[in-house]
Amino acid sequence: RAPTTEEAINAAARGDAPMFDASVPEELALICRRAMAKMKGDRFAGVTAFKQALTDYLRHQEASALYQTAARQLVELEARLASDGGSDAVHALFSECRFTFEQVRRLWPEFEGAKTRLRQTLLAMARAELRRDRLAAARLLLSQLEAPAPAELLAQLELAEAEERNREHRLHALERSAKESSVDAASSEKALYSRGLGVSLFLVGAALQTLETLKPGTL
């Protein structure tokens, strides 16, 4: 298309790539420009490759819609975690958000945005679990990251785990001390009972002997 026939012929000869308005998705525009490239080497190798590009575009459209949904869920999740990280509703929202981002990754593996947001989702939940001393849950979430967790977050978790181990050791020591005290008290009580029983038997024996000597005819 051109204002004059001559300019149209010249444009066709140059093989100018067509331009599209904003209503055409960029990925689809790239496919069309490649299919209409002047040089054969710049076009698709054949109909099969062209068809695959269009199929991928349709699949990516589905992934894009899912991504937008998951992104909104992540915003809501982070807001709730700031105030209500322990409720069942929050955990359900986390599971839904995570699942949606994973769906996007399956549909569009090359899309880095889904990978980045999935990591953000896991880290947000891990930090919330750490704040609430759910250390095992936080550790599990961090283990599911594809790349190492931030150093500062790992340091916080390791410090909290060390404090938890110290509390457990102190508790075990107190329990052991209480058991030993109970055993000592029981032994002391048993010893006192034995001594008291011995004295009682001695007194009974002495009393019987005295009564024996007081029988008639023994004086």
Backbone bond lengths (Angstrom), bond angles and torsions (degrees), N, CA, C in turn:
res aa  C-N    CA-C-N  psi(-1)  N-CA   C-N-CA  omega(-1)  CA-C   N-CA-C  phi
1 R - - - 1.457 - - 1.515 109.20 -
2 A 1.294 114.48 132.86 1.462 119.68 179.51 1.525 108.50 -160.33
3 P 1.325 118.20 162.57 1.474 120.47 -178.81 1.528 113.18 -61.25
4 T 1.343 116.86 -32.68 1.464 119.53 -178.79 1.521 109.91 -128.98
5 T 1.325 115.09 163.39 1.469 119.87 179.20 1.520 110.63 -62.80
6 E 1.303 117.20 -40.81 1.462 120.66 -178.82 1.527 111.01 -61.55
7 E 1.325 116.56 -45.57 1.477 120.36 -179.83 1.531 110.74 -65.85
8 A 1.338 117.26 -33.76 1.462 120.51 177.50 1.522 110.70 -66.17
9 I 1.329 116.14 -42.25 1.473 119.97 178.42 1.528 110.68 -64.35
10 N 1.330 115.30 -42.60 1.472 119.10 178.86 1.535 111.47 -63.17
11 A 1.335 117.77 -40.66 1.467 121.52 178.58 1.527 110.53 -63.73
12 A 1.346 115.63 -40.97 1.467 119.39 178.23 1.525 110.40 -65.09
13 A 1.302 116.42 -38.60 1.465 120.27 179.72 1.526 111.07 -66.35
14 R 1.324 115.74 -38.57 1.476 119.15 178.80 1.525 111.40 -73.08
15 G 1.322 117.34 -24.44 1.455 120.95 -176.62 1.519 112.18 71.48
16 D 1.325 116.97 39.98 1.477 120.44 179.99 1.525 109.85 -58.93
17 A 1.336 116.17 132.94 1.465 120.89 178.54 1.525 109.83 -69.37
18 P 1.312 117.93 136.24 1.474 119.97 179.67 1.524 111.01 -67.70
19 M 1.292 116.57 146.83 1.461 122.42 177.01 1.530 108.68 -107.88
20 F 1.315 116.38 146.12 1.465 121.47 -177.19 1.517 109.33 -123.98
21 D 1.316 115.51 153.94 1.459 118.40 179.73 1.532 110.04 -79.68
22 A 1.320 115.11 179.86 1.472 120.81 -172.76 1.523 112.95 -67.21
23 S 1.330 117.96 -15.33 1.467 119.39 -179.19 1.525 112.41 -74.32
24 V 1.329 117.19 -13.97 1.468 121.17 -179.83 1.528 108.49 -93.90
25 P 1.333 118.99 121.85 1.472 120.61 179.16 1.536 110.80 -57.70
26 E 1.305 116.09 141.70 1.455 121.14 -175.41 1.529 112.24 -58.56
27 E 1.329 117.19 -40.86 1.458 119.95 -179.54 1.524 110.98 -61.14
28 L 1.334 117.66 -41.75 1.462 121.21 178.90 1.529 110.77 -68.78
29 A 1.333 116.61 -37.71 1.464 120.38 177.85 1.529 110.60 -61.96
30 L 1.313 117.49 -40.88 1.468 121.05 178.51 1.532 111.06 -62.81
31 I 1.337 116.50 -41.15 1.472 120.66 178.72 1.527 110.15 -62.04
32 C 1.336 116.62 -44.80 1.469 120.50 -179.12 1.523 111.20 -64.79
33 R 1.329 117.60 -43.81 1.460 119.87 -179.75 1.531 111.34 -64.85
34 R 1.336 115.50 -37.33 1.469 118.17 177.60 1.532 110.57 -66.81
35 A 1.336 117.56 -41.84 1.467 120.85 -179.99 1.533 111.42 -63.66
36 M 1.328 116.71 -27.40 1.478 121.02 -176.17 1.520 112.16 -104.51
37 A 1.343 117.03 14.06 1.468 120.00 -179.26 1.526 110.79 -61.80
38 K 1.313 115.94 147.30 1.472 120.94 -178.00 1.522 111.49 -67.43
39 M 1.341 116.49 -46.32 1.462 120.85 -176.12 1.532 109.54 -83.73
40 K 1.314 115.03 135.00 1.457 120.29 -177.57 1.532 111.66 -58.85
41 G 1.304 116.80 -38.83 1.466 120.33 -178.77 1.514 113.95 -65.54
42 D 1.330 116.53 -19.56 1.468 120.69 179.21 1.529 112.30 -89.13
43 R 1.332 116.38 -11.50 1.464 119.81 -179.72 1.534 110.09 -89.65
44 F 1.334 115.78 173.97 1.468 120.62 176.01 1.529 109.23 -64.24
45 A 1.336 115.74 150.36 1.464 120.46 -177.04 1.525 112.02 -65.86
46 G 1.313 117.05 -26.62 1.458 120.18 179.98 1.510 110.28 -175.38
47 V 1.330 114.96 -175.40 1.458 120.68 -178.15 1.520 111.73 -62.56
48 T 1.344 116.27 -37.75 1.469 119.92 -178.56 1.526 111.10 -61.61
49 A 1.333 116.50 -44.14 1.466 120.43 179.33 1.519 111.38 -65.80
50 F 1.341 115.43 -38.62 1.472 120.01 178.38 1.531 109.64 -64.02
51 K 1.324 116.14 -44.43 1.470 121.01 179.22 1.522 110.41 -61.80
52 Q 1.349 116.82 -41.83 1.465 119.98 -179.34 1.524 111.06 -63.35
53 A 1.323 116.43 -38.66 1.470 119.87 178.92 1.523 110.75 -63.20
54 L 1.331 116.67 -41.15 1.468 119.87 178.32 1.527 111.28 -68.47
55 T 1.336 116.78 -38.71 1.471 120.42 177.23 1.520 110.64 -62.54
56 D 1.337 116.01 -43.66 1.468 120.41 178.29 1.523 110.62 -62.44
57 Y 1.330 116.36 -38.77 1.461 119.51 178.85 1.526 111.29 -61.02
58 L 1.346 116.38 -44.51 1.467 120.05 179.55 1.533 110.38 -64.45
59 R 1.320 115.83 -39.17 1.471 119.78 177.88 1.522 110.29 -65.54
60 H 1.307 116.65 -39.73 1.457 120.46 179.01 1.530 111.66 -67.10
61 Q 1.333 116.61 -31.23 1.458 119.33 176.35 1.521 110.75 -62.52
62 E 1.332 116.00 -41.91 1.466 120.27 176.50 1.525 110.19 -63.66
63 A 1.334 115.53 -43.06 1.465 119.88 179.50 1.523 111.01 -63.28
64 S 1.323 116.69 -38.69 1.461 120.46 -180.00 1.531 111.30 -63.32
65 A 1.330 115.52 -41.56 1.470 119.14 178.46 1.523 110.52 -64.12
66 L 1.323 116.77 -43.14 1.461 120.57 177.77 1.528 111.22 -63.93
67 Y 1.316 115.34 -39.06 1.471 120.01 179.81 1.527 111.27 -61.47
68 Q 1.317 116.78 -42.89 1.464 120.25 178.85 1.530 110.75 -62.56
69 T 1.333 116.04 -39.71 1.475 120.16 177.52 1.520 110.66 -63.33
70 A 1.336 116.22 -47.00 1.467 120.60 -178.41 1.529 111.13 -65.05
71 A 1.334 116.79 -36.42 1.459 120.24 179.01 1.535 110.84 -63.08
72 R 1.321 116.83 -40.41 1.470 120.06 176.68 1.534 110.38 -66.10
73 Q 1.330 116.43 -39.53 1.466 119.72 177.78 1.526 111.08 -62.37
74 L 1.321 116.76 -38.41 1.467 120.41 -179.96 1.529 111.14 -64.67
75 V 1.318 116.97 -41.30 1.470 120.37 177.40 1.530 110.22 -59.93
76 E 1.323 116.35 -44.62 1.466 120.58 178.68 1.531 110.85 -65.94
77 L 1.324 116.87 -40.38 1.464 120.74 -179.84 1.524 110.94 -60.99
78 E 1.327 116.83 -47.37 1.465 119.86 -178.56 1.523 111.04 -63.07
79 A 1.315 117.10 -35.40 1.466 120.12 178.12 1.527 110.72 -66.79
80 R 1.314 116.61 -41.83 1.469 119.93 -179.27 1.529 111.61 -71.21
81 L 1.308 116.82 -36.56 1.463 119.73 -179.22 1.520 111.51 -62.89
82 A 1.312 115.82 -28.09 1.460 119.56 -179.64 1.523 112.24 -68.63
83 S 1.348 116.70 -21.51 1.463 119.07 -175.63 1.520 114.46 -128.35
84 D 1.334 117.67 -23.13 1.466 119.10 -171.14 1.529 110.33 -146.21
85 G 1.325 116.11 53.39 1.459 119.88 -173.70 1.502 115.84 -71.63
86 G 1.318 118.30 -9.52 1.450 118.94 -174.05 1.516 115.39 -101.27
87 S 1.333 118.97 -1.96 1.463 119.93 -174.48 1.518 111.65 -80.56
88 D 1.330 114.51 157.79 1.469 120.17 177.55 1.524 110.80 -63.73
89 A 1.334 117.11 -34.52 1.461 120.99 -179.58 1.524 111.28 -63.38
90 V 1.317 116.57 -38.36 1.466 120.69 179.17 1.529 110.35 -67.02
91 H 1.322 116.63 -43.20 1.461 119.68 178.87 1.530 110.97 -65.21
92 A 1.315 116.77 -35.19 1.469 120.19 177.23 1.530 110.22 -66.71
93 L 1.331 116.89 -40.98 1.457 120.98 178.21 1.525 110.62 -64.41
94 F 1.319 116.82 -41.18 1.474 120.68 177.05 1.522 110.84 -59.50
95 S 1.322 117.14 -46.49 1.463 120.90 -179.30 1.524 111.06 -61.79
96 E 1.330 116.44 -41.15 1.465 120.89 -179.58 1.526 111.07 -66.55
97 C 1.322 116.24 -43.95 1.458 121.41 -179.79 1.527 110.60 -63.46
98 R 1.312 115.44 -45.91 1.465 119.92 179.89 1.527 111.23 -62.52
99 F 1.318 116.86 -44.60 1.462 121.38 -179.34 1.528 110.93 -61.38
100 T 1.334 117.13 -39.88 1.457 120.61 -178.27 1.524 111.00 -66.49
101 F 1.329 117.12 -43.78 1.464 119.60 177.29 1.539 110.94 -63.10
102 E 1.316 117.01 -37.28 1.464 119.93 177.66 1.529 111.15 -65.71
103 Q 1.332 116.93 -36.03 1.469 120.55 174.92 1.524 110.87 -62.05
104 V 1.324 116.14 -42.99 1.464 120.23 178.69 1.524 110.19 -60.26
105 R 1.308 116.64 -41.37 1.466 119.96 -179.26 1.527 111.31 -65.84
106 R 1.324 116.61 -36.02 1.466 118.78 178.15 1.538 110.92 -68.44
107 L 1.330 115.85 -38.61 1.463 119.50 -179.45 1.526 112.60 -74.91
108 W 1.343 115.69 -32.47 1.461 119.92 -174.18 1.537 108.77 -139.90
109 P 1.325 117.88 76.02 1.478 121.76 -175.40 1.526 113.29 -59.33
110 E 1.329 117.23 -29.17 1.466 119.94 -176.51 1.530 112.98 -77.87
111 F 1.310 117.35 -12.38 1.459 121.59 -175.10 1.527 110.12 -77.67
112 E 1.316 116.81 108.55 1.463 121.37 -176.55 1.530 112.48 -72.28
113 G 1.331 116.97 -23.99 1.464 119.42 -178.42 1.515 112.64 -59.89
114 A 1.339 116.71 -41.07 1.465 120.09 -179.96 1.520 110.77 -66.54
115 K 1.321 116.77 -39.29 1.472 121.06 178.49 1.526 110.49 -62.59
116 T 1.316 116.42 -43.85 1.471 121.02 -179.36 1.522 111.23 -65.06
117 R 1.325 117.28 -44.00 1.464 120.52 -178.30 1.530 111.60 -71.58
118 L 1.307 117.96 -32.70 1.468 119.88 176.42 1.528 109.82 -63.46
119 R 1.307 116.43 -42.61 1.470 120.53 176.35 1.525 110.66 -61.58
120 Q 1.332 116.47 -43.02 1.466 121.03 178.43 1.524 110.87 -60.05
121 T 1.334 117.32 -38.94 1.471 122.01 179.57 1.520 110.95 -64.45
122 L 1.324 116.88 -47.03 1.468 121.28 -179.43 1.530 111.02 -64.22
123 L 1.321 117.04 -41.31 1.460 120.37 -179.44 1.525 111.33 -67.03
124 A 1.325 117.03 -39.50 1.467 120.26 179.26 1.526 110.46 -61.47
125 M 1.322 116.87 -44.07 1.461 120.34 -179.73 1.514 110.89 -69.92
126 A 1.317 118.05 -38.19 1.469 121.36 179.07 1.529 110.41 -62.78
127 R 1.316 117.30 -42.64 1.473 120.34 178.75 1.529 110.68 -64.00
128 A 1.323 116.89 -39.43 1.467 120.36 178.41 1.524 111.06 -64.18
129 E 1.321 117.10 -42.64 1.468 120.78 179.11 1.525 110.47 -65.16
130 L 1.322 116.99 -37.60 1.464 120.64 178.54 1.523 110.96 -65.30
131 R 1.341 116.63 -41.86 1.472 119.60 179.07 1.514 111.88 -61.23
132 R 1.324 117.33 -28.20 1.463 122.00 -178.18 1.527 112.17 -99.77
133 D 1.324 116.34 16.85 1.471 122.96 176.85 1.522 113.01 60.08
134 R 1.316 117.54 28.09 1.467 121.20 172.84 1.523 107.05 -95.20
135 L 1.314 114.75 73.82 1.455 120.66 -167.78 1.522 112.00 -70.02
136 A 1.314 117.78 -38.37 1.468 120.34 179.49 1.527 110.69 -62.77
137 A 1.333 116.76 -41.48 1.465 120.62 178.88 1.524 110.68 -65.77
138 A 1.339 116.90 -41.56 1.463 120.48 178.51 1.525 111.02 -62.49
139 R 1.327 116.72 -43.46 1.465 121.61 179.59 1.529 110.50 -62.50
140 L 1.330 116.89 -41.28 1.470 121.03 179.89 1.527 110.91 -63.23
141 L 1.319 117.16 -43.62 1.464 120.83 179.91 1.524 111.40 -63.25
142 L 1.322 116.65 -42.38 1.463 119.83 179.83 1.521 111.63 -66.38
143 S 1.326 116.58 -31.47 1.471 119.68 179.21 1.529 111.89 -69.07
144 Q 1.324 117.12 -16.74 1.462 121.19 -178.33 1.529 113.10 -91.91
145 L 1.333 116.75 0.14 1.458 120.82 176.62 1.526 109.47 -74.03
146 E 1.318 116.83 143.42 1.464 120.41 178.32 1.522 111.32 -74.56
147 A 1.323 116.48 -35.27 1.460 122.13 177.50 1.527 108.43 -110.32
148 P 1.330 117.49 157.48 1.471 119.93 -179.12 1.524 112.39 -55.20
149 A 1.318 114.83 147.28 1.464 120.43 177.96 1.519 109.83 -70.76
150 P 1.339 118.49 158.89 1.470 121.30 177.04 1.530 110.67 -56.61
151 A 1.322 116.22 140.59 1.463 121.39 -176.10 1.527 111.65 -59.47
152 E 1.326 116.33 -40.10 1.474 118.98 -178.16 1.526 111.60 -64.60
153 L 1.314 116.80 -36.63 1.461 120.13 179.92 1.524 110.52 -70.71
154 L 1.321 117.15 -41.25 1.469 120.43 176.61 1.525 110.60 -62.15
155 A 1.325 116.94 -39.88 1.468 120.30 179.72 1.529 110.62 -63.68
156 Q 1.324 116.97 -42.33 1.471 120.35 178.07 1.525 111.00 -62.18
157 L 1.315 116.31 -42.97 1.457 120.44 -179.19 1.524 110.88 -65.33
158 E 1.324 117.28 -44.42 1.469 120.47 -179.50 1.521 111.21 -64.29
159 L 1.333 117.19 -37.57 1.467 120.34 176.96 1.522 110.56 -64.83
160 A 1.326 116.98 -43.79 1.467 120.82 179.18 1.533 110.84 -64.35
161 E 1.330 117.18 -39.18 1.469 120.37 178.20 1.527 111.10 -65.56
162 A 1.332 116.92 -38.24 1.469 120.20 177.86 1.527 110.64 -64.79
163 E 1.326 116.84 -42.35 1.466 120.36 178.12 1.522 110.61 -63.89
164 E 1.326 117.11 -38.59 1.460 120.44 178.85 1.529 110.60 -64.62
165 R 1.331 117.14 -41.78 1.469 120.12 177.47 1.527 111.10 -62.68
166 N 1.336 116.85 -40.04 1.467 120.10 178.20 1.523 111.03 -63.57
167 R 1.333 117.12 -41.79 1.467 119.74 177.68 1.527 111.18 -61.93
168 E 1.327 116.63 -41.34 1.460 120.67 178.99 1.526 110.96 -64.19
169 H 1.335 117.09 -41.13 1.466 120.28 178.61 1.526 110.90 -63.05
170 R 1.345 115.64 -43.17 1.470 118.79 179.25 1.527 110.73 -64.36
171 L 1.311 116.40 -40.27 1.463 120.26 179.15 1.524 110.90 -63.66
172 H 1.329 116.53 -44.22 1.466 119.62 178.43 1.523 111.38 -62.70
173 A 1.350 115.34 -38.61 1.465 119.10 178.82 1.526 110.91 -64.30
174 L 1.338 116.59 -40.99 1.466 120.21 178.23 1.526 110.94 -65.37
175 E 1.330 116.57 -41.48 1.466 119.98 178.61 1.526 110.92 -63.54
176 R 1.330 115.92 -42.41 1.459 119.92 178.94 1.527 111.18 -64.08
177 S 1.346 115.45 -41.33 1.465 119.79 178.86 1.524 110.96 -64.46
178 A 1.336 116.78 -39.34 1.464 120.73 179.45 1.519 110.72 -65.32
179 K 1.333 116.88 -40.81 1.462 120.29 178.39 1.521 111.27 -64.20
180 E 1.341 115.63 -42.90 1.468 119.10 179.10 1.518 111.26 -64.22
181 S 1.327 116.84 -38.49 1.471 120.55 178.15 1.524 110.41 -64.97
182 S 1.326 116.86 -38.96 1.459 120.69 178.83 1.516 110.89 -64.27
183 V 1.344 115.70 -41.22 1.476 119.85 179.08 1.515 110.25 -64.81
184 D 1.346 117.94 -43.47 1.460 121.61 179.40 1.526 110.77 -62.97
185 A 1.337 115.82 -42.32 1.462 119.05 -179.64 1.516 110.66 -64.90
186 A 1.335 115.70 -40.50 1.467 119.23 179.13 1.521 110.85 -64.63
187 S 1.336 117.49 -38.78 1.467 121.49 179.57 1.517 110.62 -66.09
188 S 1.336 115.58 -42.65 1.468 119.30 179.41 1.521 110.65 -63.99
189 E 1.337 115.31 -42.68 1.456 119.55 179.66 1.527 111.29 -63.68
190 K 1.321 115.02 -38.49 1.469 119.53 179.16 1.529 110.66 -66.22
191 A 1.349 115.05 -40.27 1.464 118.86 179.75 1.521 110.75 -65.04
192 L 1.347 116.01 -42.41 1.465 119.35 178.70 1.519 110.59 -63.53
193 Y 1.325 115.86 -40.26 1.458 119.90 179.22 1.533 110.62 -62.96
194 S 1.324 114.69 -41.79 1.474 118.84 -179.94 1.518 111.17 -63.83
195 R 1.345 115.24 -43.91 1.476 118.28 179.35 1.522 110.46 -65.04
196 G 1.341 115.50 -42.33 1.467 118.17 179.17 1.516 111.62 -63.10
197 L 1.321 116.59 -39.53 1.463 120.00 178.36 1.515 111.17 -65.55
198 G 1.346 115.08 -38.52 1.473 118.13 178.66 1.518 112.07 -63.76
199 V 1.340 115.07 -43.12 1.473 118.93 179.24 1.520 110.05 -64.16
200 S 1.330 116.24 -41.05 1.462 119.80 -179.59 1.521 110.72 -62.62
201 L 1.311 117.00 -44.73 1.470 119.99 179.16 1.521 111.54 -63.51
202 F 1.348 114.91 -38.28 1.457 118.47 177.83 1.522 111.21 -62.53
203 L 1.346 116.41 -44.57 1.461 120.44 -179.22 1.524 111.21 -65.38
204 V 1.355 115.59 -39.96 1.465 118.75 178.01 1.530 109.93 -62.50
205 G 1.326 114.46 -43.60 1.472 117.97 179.47 1.515 112.01 -61.85
206 A 1.342 114.95 -42.67 1.460 119.01 179.76 1.520 110.82 -64.42
207 A 1.319 116.37 -39.09 1.458 120.00 179.61 1.519 110.72 -65.51
208 L 1.295 118.15 -41.65 1.463 121.60 179.45 1.529 110.45 -64.43
209 Q 1.320 114.20 -39.84 1.467 117.36 179.68 1.526 110.45 -65.32
210 T 1.313 115.33 -38.73 1.471 119.14 179.20 1.518 110.74 -65.61
211 L 1.324 116.38 -43.01 1.460 119.89 177.69 1.518 111.25 -62.11
212 E 1.314 115.74 -35.61 1.471 119.75 -179.54 1.526 110.25 -64.21
213 T 1.298 113.96 -39.25 1.495 117.32 -178.42 1.520 111.21 -73.74
214 L 1.318 118.31 -19.59 1.454 120.74 -178.34 1.505 113.06 -92.18
215 K 1.342 119.81 2.66 1.456 121.85 177.34 1.531 110.37 -63.56
216 P 1.362 116.26 147.96 1.490 118.39 178.14 1.520 110.31 -57.10
217 G 1.277 115.21 140.69 1.467 122.15 177.30 1.486 112.81 87.67
218 T 1.361 116.06 -1.85 1.471 117.25 178.81 1.500 110.80 -99.09
219 L 1.315 116.64 -8.15 1.442 118.48 -179.79 1.530 109.69 -81.64
